[in-house]
Amino acid sequence: MSIHATEPIVHPTRDELELGAVLHALSDPVRLMIVAELARSEGEFTCGSFALPVTKSTCTHHFKVLREAGLIQQRPQGTTRLNRLRHEDLEARFPGLLRTILRAADTADAADTADAVASESGSGRQVA
């Protein structure tokens, strides 16, 4: 019978957060969706609690990228990991960055929705 040691979950400290890594992590729409959902909610959530349009292995990769960039904190609970947004650390290191990115993403989503509704009704926007 072999015993496997659980690999520790490593997170960058607040001072180790790098702007390039944070921006790279947020450049993917799926990861941005995860962060936006965590920002809207308080508490911790399992990876499986997000309705993501990707496979489980791809989802695991996205959470790893977010953790290594310092956007989320993960902790083990049984056989799963709980995730929370590191809002305080991000705000202290890069004031206003997360709020600005999430606001821009919401604005872009609203514009995409308006375009979809306009195309369905046949009254697409005119470009001057």
C-alpha positions as CSV (number, residue, x, y, z in Angstrom):
1,M,0.0,0.0,0.0
2,S,1.5,3.3,-1.0
3,I,0.8,6.6,0.7
4,H,0.8,9.7,-1.5
5,A,1.7,13.0,0.2
6,T,-0.7,15.7,-0.7
7,E,1.0,18.4,-2.6
8,P,0.8,21.8,-0.8
9,I,-1.2,24.5,-2.5
10,V,1.2,27.4,-3.1
11,H,0.0,31.0,-3.5
12,P,2.1,34.1,-4.2
13,T,2.2,36.6,-1.3
14,R,0.7,40.0,-1.7
15,D,4.1,41.5,-2.5
16,E,4.7,38.8,-5.1
17,L,1.6,39.6,-7.1
18,E,2.7,40.7,-10.6
19,L,0.6,42.9,-12.9
20,G,1.5,40.9,-16.0
21,A,0.4,37.6,-14.4
22,V,-2.8,39.1,-13.2
23,L,-3.6,40.7,-16.6
24,H,-2.7,37.4,-18.4
25,A,-5.0,35.4,-16.1
26,L,-7.9,37.8,-16.7
27,S,-7.4,37.9,-20.5
28,D,-9.2,34.5,-20.8
29,P,-13.0,34.8,-20.9
30,V,-13.5,31.7,-18.8
31,R,-11.1,32.9,-16.1
32,L,-12.7,36.3,-16.2
33,M,-16.1,34.7,-15.8
34,I,-14.8,32.8,-12.7
35,V,-13.4,36.0,-11.1
36,A,-16.5,38.0,-11.9
37,E,-18.7,35.3,-10.2
38,L,-16.4,35.2,-7.1
39,A,-16.5,39.0,-7.0
40,R,-20.3,39.0,-7.0
41,S,-20.4,36.5,-4.2
42,E,-19.0,36.3,-0.7
43,G,-17.5,33.1,0.6
44,E,-15.8,30.1,-0.9
45,F,-16.9,27.9,-3.8
46,T,-15.8,24.6,-5.2
47,C,-14.5,24.4,-8.7
48,G,-17.6,22.4,-9.7
49,S,-20.0,25.0,-8.5
50,F,-19.3,27.2,-11.5
51,A,-21.3,26.6,-14.7
52,L,-18.4,26.7,-17.1
53,P,-18.4,25.8,-20.8
54,V,-15.2,23.7,-20.5
55,T,-14.2,20.2,-19.5
56,K,-13.2,19.3,-15.9
57,S,-9.5,19.2,-16.8
58,T,-9.6,22.6,-18.5
59,C,-11.5,24.0,-15.6
60,T,-8.7,22.7,-13.3
61,H,-6.1,24.4,-15.5
62,H,-8.0,27.8,-15.3
63,F,-8.2,27.6,-11.5
64,K,-4.5,26.9,-11.4
65,V,-3.7,29.9,-13.6
66,L,-5.9,32.1,-11.3
67,R,-4.2,30.8,-8.2
68,E,-0.7,31.1,-9.5
69,A,-1.4,34.7,-10.6
70,G,-2.7,35.4,-7.1
71,L,-6.3,36.2,-8.0
72,I,-7.8,33.4,-5.9
73,Q,-7.0,31.6,-2.7
74,Q,-7.6,27.9,-2.7
75,R,-7.8,25.6,0.3
76,P,-8.5,21.9,0.5
77,Q,-11.6,20.5,2.0
78,G,-11.8,16.7,1.7
79,T,-11.3,15.8,-1.9
80,T,-12.1,19.2,-3.3
81,R,-10.7,22.7,-3.2
82,L,-12.6,25.8,-2.0
83,N,-11.9,29.0,-3.9
84,R,-12.2,32.6,-2.8
85,L,-11.2,35.9,-4.5
86,R,-8.2,37.6,-3.0
87,H,-9.9,41.0,-3.3
88,E,-8.1,42.7,-0.4
89,D,-4.6,41.7,-1.7
90,L,-5.4,42.7,-5.2
91,E,-6.8,46.1,-4.1
92,A,-3.8,46.7,-1.9
93,R,-1.3,45.8,-4.6
94,F,-3.2,47.3,-7.7
95,P,-5.8,49.8,-6.4
96,G,-8.9,49.9,-8.6
97,L,-7.6,47.4,-11.2
98,L,-10.0,44.5,-10.5
99,R,-13.0,46.8,-10.2
100,T,-12.1,48.5,-13.5
101,I,-11.6,45.2,-15.4
102,L,-14.9,43.8,-14.1
103,R,-16.8,46.9,-14.9
104,A,-15.3,46.9,-18.5
105,A,-16.3,43.2,-18.8
106,D,-19.9,44.0,-17.7
107,T,-20.1,46.8,-20.2
108,A,-18.8,44.6,-23.0
109,D,-21.3,41.8,-22.0
110,A,-24.1,44.3,-22.1
111,A,-23.1,45.5,-25.6
112,D,-22.8,41.9,-26.8
113,T,-26.3,41.2,-25.4
114,A,-27.7,44.3,-27.1
115,D,-26.1,43.3,-30.4
116,A,-27.6,39.8,-30.1
117,V,-31.0,41.2,-29.4
118,A,-30.8,43.6,-32.3
119,S,-29.7,40.9,-34.7
120,E,-32.5,38.6,-33.7
121,S,-35.1,41.4,-34.2
122,G,-33.5,42.4,-37.5
123,S,-32.7,45.9,-36.4
124,G,-28.9,45.7,-36.2
125,R,-27.0,48.8,-35.2
126,Q,-26.0,51.1,-38.0
127,V,-22.4,52.3,-38.1
128,A,-21.9,55.8,-39.3
